[in-house]
Amino acid sequence: MTSATTLDRRSDAEQAKLDAELVALVEQKITFNQVLGLKVHQLRPEFLVRFDMRPELVGHYHYGRLHGGVISATLDAMGGCALMLAIADKHLDETADQVMHRFVKMGTIDLRVDFLRQGMGKHFVASAEVMRLGGRVGSTQMRLVNDECTLIATAAAAYIVS
């Protein structure tokens, strides 16, 4: 692992470009995230996405609760996003374009979701933490809370990163 010094860190302008491209990737380029309605709520210091409850996301018509597939997909997306930020921070000497190219090979290897409570709420916020970023595989833990900060689900995942 190469650590970047102040001499080989990307410039503020290049970092702003990378941050904008990461947001665009999450919100626009990964089109399924548009179906979910994922919006970057915060990029740093902790990466958070938020989405509103909508009729299209209901899994149980009688109770109007969030579909389990929406929960799983959101947490999976969050794990990948957290690893993207970690990869970007690991390669501070690279341009935004070089870092974005690294994401071409990323993919989920394993995902385990624990559904803790019914997906009830006006909106939801997902977060993720990188547990390990290796040369080939990264692992994460994720959380989904509702608008009342009630923990709805947790997940753990592994991703191929190179």
C-alpha positions in Angstrom: 0.0 0.0 0.0 1.4 3.3 -1.0 0.7 6.3 1.2 0.5 9.6 -0.5 2.5 12.6 0.8 1.4 16.2 0.3 3.6 16.2 -2.8 1.6 13.4 -4.5 -1.9 14.1 -3.3 -4.5 15.0 -5.8 -5.3 18.7 -6.0 -8.4 20.2 -4.4 -9.9 20.8 -7.9 -9.2 17.1 -8.9 -10.7 16.0 -5.6 -13.8 18.0 -6.2 -14.0 16.5 -9.7 -13.7 13.0 -8.2 -16.4 13.7 -5.6 -18.8 15.0 -8.2 -18.1 11.9 -10.4 -18.8 9.6 -7.4 -22.1 11.3 -6.7 -23.0 11.1 -10.4 -22.1 7.4 -10.4 -24.3 6.7 -7.4 -27.3 8.9 -8.4 -27.3 8.6 -12.2 -24.9 6.2 -13.8 -26.0 3.2 -11.8 -29.5 3.4 -13.1 -31.0 0.9 -10.6 -30.1 3.4 -7.9 -32.4 5.8 -9.7 -35.3 3.2 -9.4 -34.5 3.0 -5.7 -34.4 6.8 -5.4 -30.9 6.9 -3.8 -29.5 10.4 -3.3 -26.2 11.1 -1.7 -27.0 12.8 1.6 -23.4 13.2 2.7 -20.1 12.2 1.1 -17.7 12.9 3.9 -16.7 12.3 6.7 -19.3 9.4 6.6 -20.9 8.4 3.3 -24.7 8.4 3.6 -27.5 7.9 1.1 -31.1 8.7 1.6 -34.3 7.7 -0.2 -37.9 8.5 0.4 -40.6 5.9 0.9 -42.8 5.7 -2.3 -45.6 3.3 -3.4 -43.2 1.7 -5.9 -41.0 0.5 -3.0 -43.8 -1.2 -1.0 -43.3 -4.9 -0.4 -46.4 -5.6 1.7 -49.5 -3.9 0.3 -51.5 -4.2 3.6 -48.9 -2.6 5.8 -47.2 -0.4 3.3 -43.7 -1.5 4.4 -40.5 -1.4 2.5 -39.8 -4.4 0.2 -36.9 -6.6 1.4 -35.3 -6.4 -2.0 -35.1 -2.6 -1.8 -33.4 -3.0 1.6 -30.9 -5.5 0.2 -30.2 -3.6 -2.9 -29.7 -0.3 -1.0 -27.3 -1.9 1.5 -25.4 -3.6 -1.3 -25.0 -0.3 -3.1 -23.8 1.3 0.1 -21.1 -1.3 0.7 -19.8 -0.7 -2.8 -19.9 3.0 -2.4 -18.0 2.9 0.9 -15.3 0.8 -0.9 -15.1 3.3 -3.7 -14.4 6.1 -1.3 -11.8 3.9 0.5 -10.1 3.1 -2.9 -10.1 6.8 -3.8 -8.5 7.6 -0.5 -5.9 4.8 -0.9 -4.8 6.2 -4.3 -4.5 9.9 -3.5 -1.8 10.2 -6.2 -4.2 9.3 -9.0 -6.5 11.6 -11.0 -10.3 11.4 -10.8 -10.3 9.5 -14.1 -7.8 7.0 -12.9 -9.7 6.3 -9.7 -13.1 6.1 -11.6 -11.5 3.5 -13.9 -10.7 1.3 -10.9 -14.4 0.8 -10.3 -15.0 -1.0 -13.6 -13.9 -4.3 -12.1 -15.9 -4.0 -8.8 -18.6 -6.5 -8.0 -20.4 -8.1 -5.1 -19.1 -11.5 -4.1 -21.2 -12.1 -1.0 -24.0 -10.3 0.8 -25.8 -11.2 4.0 -28.7 -9.0 5.2 -30.3 -9.2 8.6 -33.8 -7.7 8.6 -34.3 -6.4 12.1 -37.6 -4.5 11.9 -40.3 -3.8 9.5 -39.3 -1.2 6.9 -41.7 1.5 8.0 -40.9 5.2 7.7 -41.1 8.4 5.6 -37.6 8.1 4.5 -34.5 5.9 5.1 -30.8 6.6 5.5 -28.1 4.0 4.7 -24.5 4.0 5.8 -21.5 1.7 5.4 -18.1 1.1 7.0 -15.2 -0.6 5.3 -13.9 -3.4 7.5 -11.0 -4.3 5.2 -9.7 -3.2 1.9 -7.3 -5.7 0.4 -5.6 -5.8 -3.0 -8.4 -8.0 -4.5 -11.3 -8.2 -2.0 -12.9 -5.6 0.3 -15.4 -6.2 3.1 -18.0 -3.9 4.5 -20.7 -3.6 7.1 -23.9 -1.6 6.4 -26.9 -0.1 8.3 -30.3 1.2 7.3 -32.3 3.4 9.6 -35.7 5.1 9.1 -36.6 8.8 9.6 -36.9 8.2 13.4 -33.3 6.7 13.5 -34.8 3.2 14.1 -32.4 0.5 12.9 -34.3 -1.4 10.2 -31.5 -3.7 8.8 -27.8 -4.5 8.9 -25.7 -6.2 6.3 -22.2 -7.5 5.7 -20.7 -8.0 2.3 -17.6 -8.8 0.3 -16.7 -7.3 -3.0 -14.1 -8.0 -5.7 -12.1 -4.7 -6.0 -9.5 -5.5 -8.7 
